[in-house]
């Protein structure tokens, strides 16, 4: 059951009803939950894959049995150019490398991400990272329409280096754009996980609320869209769940798992 932003409330926090009652009950049924399928590198990095019943509190989930890290570094030129463009157009940029992420601008967006991810970023000159680490993902954030217009310009130029994928953060209306390898997709990550776990595609339930989830709908046997999802996603869904703000994931688990 792939989940990501669907856990979040409008304030960027995890709903206690979901994390304690329904997720906990699902674990008792030995449900596998991929809590973060984040596109990076060659394929995708899947973290916090939980199998079993010993963890029933989110956030702060410990990795239970498996940690999938499918990634390959983006080219140095792509990372360098992304940093240059983010500076030129005065945009907030995060650089991800394995289990760390880096920023060079502090402020409201940095505070929002710190609260949402529950991880403290390393603040540094991002250009210094280019020849020192493997950049597996870059992420631009746009907090308003003006920033989004500037970010679109960056996206157009970056398309010659990598794949740009934009989504809307359900927690506060912020747009975020992932700069990832052209070989990366959520569908590939989900297929890799299915193969690793030895389950059948028809046993997989995908829950989505953004354009980024379209590819997982191509793989999963059962597809559920949140009521706040784009219309194109809802048209492909087998069932429409209540929106994130109304504990939609809890309704999904109650209907399909318990």
N, C-alpha and C positions, 0 to 999 in steps of 0.2 A: 504494500500500500504506500505509494510515493506521496509524501506530503512536504510542504515547505511553508510558504507564506500563509497557507490556509489555516495554520495554527494561530495566526496573529489577530489581535483585536485592533480596533481603530487607533488605539494608543500604542500599538507596537508591542503589546504584552500578550503572553499566553493566557488563554482563558482557564481559570482554575477548574471549572466544571469539566472541560475537555481533559486536562492533564491528569486529574485525580480520579474521576469516575469512569469515563469512557475509554481513555487510553489504557488506564490500569486494567479495566475489565477485558479489553482486547488482548493485552499481554497474557492474561490468564488463559486465553484461548490459543496461545502460542502464535500470535500474529507477528509478522515481521514488518517493521516500520522503518522506512528510509526517511529520516527527518530532514535531510538537506541534500538535494541533488543539485549541486552547484556546477555549472559548466566551466571546466578549466582544461586546457591542454588537449591531448589526443584522447578524446573520450570525455569522461567527466569524473569528477571526484565525488564519491558518495560517502558522507560521514554519518556517524551515529546510526548505524544499522543495528537495530535492537531486536534480539530474538529471546523470548523467554518471559518470565513474569516478575523478575526481581526489580525492575525499574518502572515506577509509575508516577514519577514527578518530572514535569517538563516546565521551564528550562532546566539546564544543569544535568541533562541525561549523560550518564557515563556510557562509553562504548561497551556493549555487552559481549558480542562474539566476533563480529567481523568489521574490519575497517577497509573499505575499498578506496584506493587512490589510483585512478587511471588518469595519468596526466603526462604531458610532454611539454617542454618549455616553448613559449612563443619565441620567435626570432628577436634578436637584440634590436634590430631596426624597428620592428613594430612597437616594442615597448618604449624605445627612445622617442619615436614619433608621437605616440600617445601622450607621453609626458609633456613634450613640447607643445602640442596642441591644447592640452588642458591648461597649461600656463598662459598660452596666447589668448584663449577665450575665457580665462578666469573661471574655470570650472573645478568642482571638487572631484578629486580622483583618488581611488584606492588601488593599490597594487598588491596582489595576492601571490605568495610564494610558499607552497607547501602549507604548513599550518600557521603561517604568520600573515598579517596584512599591514601595509604601510600607508601612511598619509603624510602630506606636508602642509596641509591647511587645517587649522583648528577652527572650531566655531559650532554653530547649531547643527549642521549636517554631521560633523564628527561626533557630537554628543548623541545625536539620534542613532547613529550606527553603533556606537559603543553600548548604548542601552539595548538596542535590538539584538545585537550579536552576543552580548555579554562577554566581549573580548576587548581588551585594551590594545589599540593599534600602536605601532611604533612610528613615532613622528621623526621624519628625517628628510633630507634632500633626495627626492625620488630618483633624480638622474644618477646619483651615486650607486644606485642598485643595478643599473643596466648591465654593467660588466662584472657584477659580483654575485648575483643570484639568478636562479631560473624563474623568470616571471611566467606564471601559469595563467594569470587572469588579471585584466584591468577592469575597473568598474567606475563609470562616471555617474554622478548624481546630479539631477536637475530639480530644483525645488520650486520653480515657477516657470511660466510660459517663456519668459525672456531667456532664461537659462536653457530651456529645452530647445529653443531655436538655435542657440549657439552650439548646443550639443549635437544637433542634427548636422551642422556644418562639419563638426569633428567626425561624426559617423561616416559621412560621405567620403571624406578623405581617407579614413582608416580602412574602408572597404577594400582597398588595394593591398592591405597588409594582413587583414584578419576578418573574422566574422563579428558583426555588431548585432546584438540582440537586446531590444528594449522591452521593459515591463513597467507596470505601475505598482508601486509599493502600496498595499492595501492599508497600511498602518497610518499613513498621513498624506497620501496623494503625491509622494515624491516619485519621479521617474528615475529609473536606474538602468544604465546600459552596460552590458557585459561585452568586453573585447576578448574574444576567445579564438582558439584555433578553428579553422574551417572544418576540421574533422570532428569537432565536438558536437554532441547533441544529447539531450535528455533521453531520447529513444535508445541511443547506443548504450548509454549508462544503464538504463533499465534492462536492456537485453543482457548485458554483461552480468548484472546482478541475478537475473532469472537463471541464467546458465550456471552461475556459481552455486546458487542455492538448490538447483535441481528441481525447480518447480515448473509447472506448465503455464503458458501464457494466459490461458483461460482462468487461472487461479489468481491472477493479478488484478487488483482494483486500483485504478488511478483516479486521484482527485485533483482537479485543477481549477485555477481561478484567473489565469492570465494566458496571453498568447504563447508564452514560453512552454506551456503545458500541452500544446497541440501535438507535439511529437510523441509524448507518452501515450496519448489516446490511440496512436497507430499501433501500439504494442499491447496494451492492457486488454484483458478479456472483458472487464467491466469498466465503464467510463462514467465518472460523475463530475459534473460541473457545478461550481458554486453559483448561487443566484446573482452574485456580483461579477461573474465572469463575462468576458466578451461574448457577443451573440454567436460569433463563429464557433466558439468552443461549446456553447450550449446546444447548438444544432447537432453536434456529434455525440452528445452525451446520452447515456442510457437512462439517466435520472438527474434531475436538478435538485441540488441540496439547498437548504436555507443559506443566506449569506454568512460570511465570516462573522459579522457583528451579532448574529443570532446563534452562535455555536453550531455552524453548519457541519463541521467535521464530526461533532458528537452525533448529529442526526445520521450521518453516513455510517458510522460505526454501529449505531443502534439498529439500522435497517439491514446492513449487509453482513455484519460480523457477529453480533450478539444474539 
